[in-house]
Amino acid sequence: MSDQHQVPGEARITFNPAQCGGRPCIRGMRIRVSDILEMLAEGVSAETILADFPDLEPEDISAALRFAA
């Protein structure tokens, strides 16, 4: 049985106590929402993030921003 959970109202944001210290991640991957937000805050473009993380989709970045709001 998986311990992975979705954030209510946001299917792309998941958390699992056994993964990444239980911090929110993108779709169960080991890409933390905080990592995406930090890159954006440092001025890294969404296009660059998507190129660096080919498993990410544009909707994942939008979900991370909504989660932070």
GIVEN-V463643 format. One record per helix or strand. SS is the DSSP state (@ for helix, = for strand). FROM is the first residue (numbers start at 0). LEN is the number of residues. If there is no record, write none. Layout:
# GIVEN-V463643
{{SS FROM LEN} {SS FROM LEN}}
This chain:
# GIVEN-V463643
{{= 4 3} {= 9 6} {@ 19 3} {= 24 2} {= 31 1} {@ 32 9} {@ 45 7} {@ 57 11}}
